Every structure is written in structure tokens, then in C-alpha cells.
Amino acid sequence: MKVFNSKAAILAAAAVLAIAALVFYMLFVPGKTAVVLSNADTGKVYACFEAQEGTEFYVSFIHSVNKSEVKEFYTVYNDGIYIEKCLYSGFG
């Protein structure tokens, strides 16, 4: 039985790295805010979006255990990014 799903782990790590990169960017580039999606292992940047306060976005990935889609919804505020809701499916 395979418990570890490397694709889901990479996507989750990319989401965490994107948030960390945004916080870093916000601290060192005054007046500019961006959401950066990148690979945690290689550092490869997949996308970079300017994000004003109130910008909403979500990250979706396949859960490593129940193999269903998870969507995490975030909102950008002046003092950081906050998760607003998380949608997931569970069977049985």
C-alpha cells in the first residue's frame, strides 16, 4: 500500500513555498505584493502574480491519503495572506 503521494507532496510544498516567497517579497520590496508559485525542490518558478489587498486565489491538489481534490482559498491582506476556507471530499 503506497501511502506517500509524491505529486501531492510537491504541490503542497509548492503552495507553502509560494506563501513563504510572498512574505519574503512583501518584507523586502515595499509597496509591491506578489504571489509566486514555485517548486520547493528545484526553485523553478511556475507563475508570479501581482496581488493587491483583497486579491483572492486558491490552490488545489490531490490529497495524499484519500486521493480526492482539496481546494484551499486564500485572501491577500496588507499584513499577510490568510486562508479563508478549505474544501475537501471524504468517502467512507
Secondary structure as a PSIPRED ss2 file (coil, helix, strand):
# PSIPRED VFORMAT (PSIPRED V4.0)

   1 M C   1.000  0.000  0.000
   2 K C   1.000  0.000  0.000
   3 V C   1.000  0.000  0.000
   4 F C   1.000  0.000  0.000
   5 N C   1.000  0.000  0.000
   6 S H   0.000  1.000  0.000
   7 K H   0.000  1.000  0.000
   8 A H   0.000  1.000  0.000
   9 A H   0.000  1.000  0.000
  10 I H   0.000  1.000  0.000
  11 L H   0.000  1.000  0.000
  12 A H   0.000  1.000  0.000
  13 A H   0.000  1.000  0.000
  14 A H   0.000  1.000  0.000
  15 A H   0.000  1.000  0.000
  16 V H   0.000  1.000  0.000
  17 L H   0.000  1.000  0.000
  18 A H   0.000  1.000  0.000
  19 I H   0.000  1.000  0.000
  20 A H   0.000  1.000  0.000
  21 A H   0.000  1.000  0.000
  22 L H   0.000  1.000  0.000
  23 V H   0.000  1.000  0.000
  24 F H   0.000  1.000  0.000
  25 Y H   0.000  1.000  0.000
  26 M H   0.000  1.000  0.000
  27 L H   0.000  1.000  0.000
  28 F H   0.000  1.000  0.000
  29 V C   1.000  0.000  0.000
  30 P C   1.000  0.000  0.000
  31 G C   1.000  0.000  0.000
  32 K C   1.000  0.000  0.000
  33 T C   1.000  0.000  0.000
  34 A E   0.000  0.000  1.000
  35 V E   0.000  0.000  1.000
  36 V E   0.000  0.000  1.000
  37 L E   0.000  0.000  1.000
  38 S E   0.000  0.000  1.000
  39 N C   1.000  0.000  0.000
  40 A C   1.000  0.000  0.000
  41 D C   1.000  0.000  0.000
  42 T C   1.000  0.000  0.000
  43 G C   1.000  0.000  0.000
  44 K C   1.000  0.000  0.000
  45 V E   0.000  0.000  1.000
  46 Y E   0.000  0.000  1.000
  47 A E   0.000  0.000  1.000
  48 C E   0.000  0.000  1.000
  49 F E   0.000  0.000  1.000
  50 E E   0.000  0.000  1.000
  51 A C   1.000  0.000  0.000
  52 Q C   1.000  0.000  0.000
  53 E C   1.000  0.000  0.000
  54 G C   1.000  0.000  0.000
  55 T C   1.000  0.000  0.000
  56 E E   0.000  0.000  1.000
  57 F E   0.000  0.000  1.000
  58 Y E   0.000  0.000  1.000
  59 V E   0.000  0.000  1.000
  60 S E   0.000  0.000  1.000
  61 F E   0.000  0.000  1.000
  62 I E   0.000  0.000  1.000
  63 H C   1.000  0.000  0.000
  64 S C   1.000  0.000  0.000
  65 V C   1.000  0.000  0.000
  66 N C   1.000  0.000  0.000
  67 K C   1.000  0.000  0.000
  68 S C   1.000  0.000  0.000
  69 E E   0.000  0.000  1.000
  70 V E   0.000  0.000  1.000
  71 K E   0.000  0.000  1.000
  72 E E   0.000  0.000  1.000
  73 F E   0.000  0.000  1.000
  74 Y E   0.000  0.000  1.000
  75 T E   0.000  0.000  1.000
  76 V E   0.000  0.000  1.000
  77 Y E   0.000  0.000  1.000
  78 N C   1.000  0.000  0.000
  79 D C   1.000  0.000  0.000
  80 G E   0.000  0.000  1.000
  81 I E   0.000  0.000  1.000
  82 Y E   0.000  0.000  1.000
  83 I E   0.000  0.000  1.000
  84 E E   0.000  0.000  1.000
  85 K E   0.000  0.000  1.000
  86 C E   0.000  0.000  1.000
  87 L E   0.000  0.000  1.000
  88 Y E   0.000  0.000  1.000
  89 S C   1.000  0.000  0.000
  90 G C   1.000  0.000  0.000
  91 F C   1.000  0.000  0.000
  92 G C   1.000  0.000  0.000
